[in-house]
Amino acid sequence: MLQMTQQQSKTKKVERLMDLPRSEKGIRIYLPDDAELEDGSNFINFYHLDGMYSYCKTEKGGLIHLSGLTPLVEYKDGYKMKEPDDTTK
Protein backbone atom coordinates (compact mmCIF):
# COMPACT_ATOMS: atom_id res chain seq x y z
CA MET A 1 0.00 0.00 0.00
CA LEU A 2 1.35 3.43 -0.92
CA GLN A 3 1.66 6.04 1.79
CA MET A 4 1.82 9.79 1.24
CA THR A 5 4.13 12.01 3.20
CA GLN A 6 2.52 14.75 5.31
CA GLN A 7 3.55 17.41 2.81
CA GLN A 8 2.08 15.47 -0.13
CA SER A 9 -1.23 15.05 1.66
CA LYS A 10 -1.38 18.80 2.40
CA THR A 11 -0.89 19.66 -1.26
CA LYS A 12 -3.24 16.99 -2.63
CA LYS A 13 -6.19 18.55 -4.43
CA VAL A 14 -9.52 17.80 -2.80
CA GLU A 15 -12.19 16.80 -5.29
CA ARG A 16 -14.21 14.28 -3.28
CA LEU A 17 -14.95 13.61 0.34
CA MET A 18 -12.57 10.65 0.27
CA ASP A 19 -9.68 13.07 -0.47
CA LEU A 20 -10.07 14.80 2.91
CA PRO A 21 -7.74 13.83 5.76
CA ARG A 22 -9.03 12.43 9.03
CA SER A 23 -9.84 15.25 11.47
CA GLU A 24 -10.38 15.22 15.24
CA LYS A 25 -11.94 18.72 15.15
CA GLY A 26 -13.99 18.17 12.00
CA ILE A 27 -13.74 19.75 8.56
CA ARG A 28 -16.68 21.98 7.69
CA ILE A 29 -18.73 20.97 4.65
CA TYR A 30 -21.49 23.27 3.45
CA LEU A 31 -24.59 22.08 1.62
CA PRO A 32 -25.54 23.10 -1.92
CA ASP A 33 -27.61 26.30 -1.97
CA ASP A 34 -30.97 24.58 -2.42
CA ALA A 35 -30.36 21.75 0.10
CA GLU A 36 -31.67 21.53 3.66
CA LEU A 37 -31.02 19.22 6.59
CA GLU A 38 -33.93 17.99 8.69
CA ASP A 39 -32.46 19.43 11.89
CA GLY A 40 -32.00 22.90 10.36
CA SER A 41 -28.17 22.77 10.31
CA ASN A 42 -26.30 24.87 7.77
CA PHE A 43 -23.21 22.67 7.55
CA ILE A 44 -21.76 19.24 8.34
CA ASN A 45 -18.49 18.44 10.12
CA PHE A 46 -16.50 15.63 8.48
CA TYR A 47 -14.35 13.49 10.80
CA HIS A 48 -13.24 10.39 8.90
CA LEU A 49 -14.12 7.71 6.38
CA ASP A 50 -15.24 4.27 7.44
CA GLY A 51 -15.09 2.24 4.25
CA MET A 52 -16.91 4.11 1.48
CA TYR A 53 -19.03 6.18 3.88
CA SER A 54 -18.03 9.02 6.14
CA TYR A 55 -18.57 9.74 9.80
CA CYS A 56 -19.97 13.27 9.98
CA LYS A 57 -22.09 15.30 12.35
CA THR A 58 -24.41 18.17 11.54
CA GLU A 59 -23.72 21.48 13.28
CA LYS A 60 -26.49 20.56 15.74
CA GLY A 61 -24.98 17.15 16.54
CA GLY A 62 -26.96 14.82 14.27
CA LEU A 63 -25.05 11.86 12.82
CA ILE A 64 -24.86 11.62 9.03
CA HIS A 65 -22.97 9.32 6.65
CA LEU A 66 -22.06 10.78 3.25
CA SER A 67 -20.58 8.75 0.42
CA GLY A 68 -16.82 9.03 0.04
CA LEU A 69 -17.50 9.90 -3.61
CA THR A 70 -19.37 13.12 -2.71
CA PRO A 71 -17.86 15.86 -4.94
CA LEU A 72 -16.52 18.96 -3.15
CA VAL A 73 -15.23 22.42 -4.00
CA GLU A 74 -13.29 24.77 -1.72
CA TYR A 75 -15.60 27.22 0.03
CA LYS A 76 -15.17 29.73 2.88
CA ASP A 77 -13.51 27.97 5.83
CA GLY A 78 -13.98 24.45 4.45
CA TYR A 79 -15.67 22.86 1.45
CA LYS A 80 -19.05 22.85 -0.24
CA MET A 81 -20.83 19.92 -1.82
CA LYS A 82 -20.60 20.47 -5.55
CA GLU A 83 -23.87 21.13 -7.34
CA PRO A 84 -24.75 18.25 -9.66
CA ASP A 85 -24.33 19.10 -13.33
CA ASP A 86 -27.69 19.70 -14.94
CA THR A 87 -27.59 17.57 -18.07
CA THR A 88 -31.34 17.78 -18.75
CA LYS A 89 -31.15 21.09 -20.62
N, C-alpha and C positions, 0 to 999 in steps of 0.2 A: 504494500500500500504506500502510495506517495504521500509525503508530508510536506506542507509548506512552512517556510520560516515565518517568524512573526512579521517581518517587514513585507514579505510577499502577500500575506493575508491582509495587511493593512492597505495595500495598493490594488488588491483584486477588485475589479469592477462588480458592483452589486446589480444584478439583473433580476434575480428571483429570491424568494425568501430563503431558499437553501444556500445562498451565497453569504448570508449574514453569519457572523461569528456568534458563538454562545455568549450570553450576557447575564450576569448576576443581577444587574440593575434593570435590565430590559431595554430594548431598542424600540423607540416609538414608531408606529406604523399608522398612518392616517388612512381613512377610508376614501373611496372615490366620492366625488361631490354629491352624487345622487343616492348614496348608500346610507343606511341607518342601522344601528344596532338596537336590539330589543330593550336593552337597559339604558339607552340614551347616551352612551359613551361616544366621544368624538374620536377616540383613537384606541389602538391596541398596543400593548407592550409585548414584544417578542423576547423569549428567554432562550429557547433551544429547540432543535429538531429531535424528534423521537421517531426514527424511521422516516417515512415520507410526510409525516404530519408534524406540525409545530406545537410547542407548548407556549401559549400566549394567554394574557389576561387583559380584559377590557380595563379602561381607566377606572371603572367602578368595581373592579375585582372579579368580574365574571370570567370563567374559564372558556377558552375558545381554541380550536385546533384548525389552523389553516394548512392547506397543502404546501409542501415545500416548493412546488412549481409556481406559486403565486407570483406574478410579475410585479416588480417594484421600480419606482423612479425616486431619485433623491428629492427631498422636500423638507423645507424648514429645518427642524432639529432632528430629523430622522428620515423616513421614507414614506411614500404614498403608494397605495395599490394602484397599479397602472389601469387606466380605463381600457376596457376591451375594445378592440378595433371594430368599428361598425362596418361590416362587409355587406349589409343588406341594401345599401344605396348604390 
